[in-house]
Amino acid sequence: MKKSIIFKVLLIPLVTGLLFQTDVQARNKSHKVIKHTLVVKKHHNKHIHQNNKNKLHKKQVKLKKAIICQLVL
């Protein structure tokens, strides 16, 4: 009987320590995944913004050329 009590006393802290370590690792991994997702989204939004600026610039150049052609004629 004493062996089982001693075994439980020694085993429970060991198991809970491993579970706590696993929980911390899982939390750290989830934080890394979230951070990576935000970085990727920010990078993607930056490219979308740049593409929109480029499209707007091309339209402005086209419009200026059309206005100049109308003034020349």
C-alpha positions as CSV (number, residue, x, y, z in Angstrom):
1,M,0.0,0.0,0.0
2,K,2.8,2.4,0.8
3,K,4.4,1.8,-2.6
4,S,1.3,2.9,-4.5
5,I,1.0,6.1,-2.3
6,I,4.6,7.0,-2.9
7,F,4.3,6.2,-6.6
8,K,1.3,8.5,-6.9
9,V,3.0,11.2,-4.9
10,L,6.0,11.1,-7.3
11,L,4.0,10.5,-10.5
12,I,1.4,13.2,-10.2
13,P,3.9,16.2,-10.1
14,L,5.8,14.6,-13.0
15,V,2.7,14.3,-15.1
16,T,1.4,17.7,-14.3
17,G,4.8,19.2,-15.0
18,L,4.8,17.6,-18.5
19,L,1.2,18.7,-19.1
20,F,2.1,22.3,-18.1
21,Q,5.2,22.2,-20.4
22,T,3.1,20.9,-23.3
23,D,0.5,23.6,-22.6
24,V,3.2,26.3,-22.7
25,Q,4.6,24.9,-25.9
26,A,1.2,24.8,-27.5
27,R,0.5,28.4,-26.4
28,N,3.9,29.6,-27.8
29,K,3.2,27.8,-31.1
30,S,-0.2,29.4,-31.4
31,H,1.3,32.8,-30.7
32,K,3.8,32.2,-33.5
33,V,1.1,31.1,-35.9
34,I,-1.0,34.2,-35.1
35,K,2.0,36.5,-35.5
36,H,3.0,34.9,-38.8
37,T,-0.6,35.2,-40.0
38,L,-0.7,38.9,-39.2
39,V,2.7,39.5,-40.9
40,V,1.5,37.6,-44.0
41,K,-1.8,39.6,-44.1
42,K,0.0,42.9,-43.6
43,H,2.4,42.0,-46.5
44,H,-0.5,41.0,-48.7
45,N,-2.4,44.2,-47.9
46,K,0.8,46.2,-48.7
47,H,1.0,44.6,-52.2
48,I,-2.7,45.2,-52.8
49,H,-2.3,48.9,-51.8
50,Q,0.7,49.2,-54.1
51,N,-1.1,47.6,-57.0
52,N,-4.0,50.0,-56.5
53,K,-1.6,52.9,-56.5
54,N,0.0,51.7,-59.7
55,K,-3.4,51.2,-61.4
56,L,-4.5,54.7,-60.3
57,H,-1.2,56.2,-61.6
58,K,-1.7,54.5,-65.0
59,K,-5.2,55.8,-65.3
60,Q,-4.0,59.3,-64.4
61,V,-1.2,59.2,-67.1
62,K,-3.8,57.9,-69.7
63,L,-6.2,60.7,-68.8
64,K,-3.4,63.3,-69.0
65,K,-2.4,62.0,-72.5
66,A,-6.1,62.2,-73.6
67,I,-6.4,65.7,-72.4
68,I,-3.2,66.8,-74.1
69,C,-4.4,65.1,-77.4
70,Q,-7.7,67.0,-77.1
71,L,-5.9,70.3,-76.6
72,V,-3.6,69.7,-79.6
73,L,-6.4,69.0,-81.9
